[in-house]
Amino acid sequence: MIAFRPVTPEDLRLLSDWMARPHWREWWGDPQTEVGYVRDMIEGRDSTRPFIFQIGGTDKGYIQVWSIGDQQGTELTGEYPWLELLPVDCVGVDLSIADEDDLSKGLGTRVLQAFVRKLRQDGHQRIIIDPDPANLRAVKAYRKAGFREIADLIGRTGDSLLMEHVLMEGAS
């Protein structure tokens, strides 16, 4: 059973621990800086919605959803100009698995599929994810979850591989 619970201030120490782990440090920034961003989210200074995902009631990782429209026209587009190439109603997703021992076991794919279902139920039609193309494990998991490279943006997004969730016939 996969569940998503909003991050609370009490989770910041846990997130700091997770973000300091080598498999997180490879793809995320400085743990204290990243935890500061999450603090801004839970205190309402950033519209990104952060969640802890759980399997069978056990905290297993972090996932967040952010609005493309909220990022367009901000200083962030200087670093990520591709934000201006996406529809304003698009949302982006980021996730990381807490424990290295849980990597390459299909957990990320299953969690992402469940989160996409939740986002679709919330009314989101366009859902993207933007892994570093060198993060082959993540790219593979995202493809298994139904994400596909946005063909007309390949080679135009710097160190991000823009992928959009594609509904398969008969899927939700």
N, C-alpha and C positions, 0 to 999 in steps of 0.2 A: 504494500500500500504506500503510494507516494503522496505526500502532503506538503503544502507550502505554508509557512507561517511568517508573518511580517517580522523583520528584524526589530529588536527593541534595544534600548541602551544597555541592557544587561548582556546582550550578545556581543558587544564590541570587543571584550577581552577574548572571547572565543575566536572571533574573526581575525583579531590581531595575531593570535597563535597560528591559525590556518594560513594567513597571508605571509607569515615568516617561513613557511616550509619551502624547501627547494623547488618542488614541482609547481608551486604558486609563483615564487620569485622569478621563475623563468619567463612568465607571461604577464605578471602584474607588476606595478610599481612598488615603491617603498611601502612597507606595511603600515607605518604610521600615517603616511599621506593618504593611502587608500582607506584606512579606517576613518580618517577625517572626512573623506568624501561620503562614506556611509553615514557618519554622524550628521552631516549636512542633510542627507536624505531623510533620516528619521526625525530630524528637527524641522523639516519643511523648507529648507533653503535650497533644495534641489528636488525637482519633480520625479526623479528616478525612484522607483518602488523596489526596495530590497527585501529579499526573502531568504530564509533558511529552508532548504528542502530536507525532508525527513523520509526515511524508509522504515516502515514498521514502528514509527514513533521515535526513531533515533536520528539525531542531526547528522547529515551526511555531506552537506555542502551548501554553497551559496549560489543564488540566482537573482538577477535583477532585470527589470524591464524599464526602458527609457523611451521618451518620445522624441522622434526625429525633429518634429516641429519646434519643440522647446529648445533644441540645440541650434537650429538654423538662425543665422544672423548674430551669433554670439562669437566670442573670441575663440571658441573651440573649432570653428570652421577654418581658422587660420592653420591649425594643425591637421584638421581632417576636412579638406575642402569638398570631399565627396558627400558630406552631409547635405550640401546644397543641391545635389543631383537626385535626391530621393523625395518622394511625395511627403508632404507635411503630416499626413495622417499615419505614416509608417511608425512602427515601434521597433526598437532594438532590444536584443536579449544578450546577456552575458552570464556565464556560469562557470563554476569551478567545484571540483570534488575535493572534499576535506582531506581524506587520507590517500596517500600514494598507493597503498595496498588495494584500493578500490578502483584504480585506473585500469583501463583496457578490459573491463568486464561487462560492458554494455550499460552501465549505470547512467552515464551522461546521456546516452541516446534515449533511454526510457524516461529520465527526468525531463529532458527537453520535449519529448513527445507529449508528456502529461501537461507541461507548462504551456505548450502551444495550444492544446485543447482548452485550457483555462482561458488563455488570451482570446481565442476564437469565441468562446462563450461570453466573454466580456465585450465582444463586438469588434475586435481588431481583425482587419482583413489582410494587411500587409505587415509581415513580421520578418525582420532581418537579423542576421548575426554576422559579426565581423572579425573572425579569427585572424591571427597572423598566419599567412600561408605556410610558414615553416612549422606550425603546430599541426603536424600531420595527424596525430592521434585525434585532436579536436575536429579537424576537417572531416575525417572519416566518420566520426560519431555524428556530426551534424548532417552529413549526407544520409546516413542511416535513419536519421530522425525526419528526413523529408526536405532538407534544405538543399538548394542548388545554387551554383554560382550565378550571379547576375551577369550574363554574357556581355552586355554592352558597357559594363564597368570594369571588366578584367583589364588590368594594366593601368587603370586610372585612379587607383585608390591607395597608392603608397604601400605601407606595410600592413594593410588590411585586405582580406579577401571577402568581398561583400557577397553574402549568400542570402537568398530569400526562401522562406518556407513555401512549398508548392503543395497545394491540396491534390492528393491523388484521387482518382475516381472511386467513389464509395467510401472514402476516408472522411474523418471529421477533424 
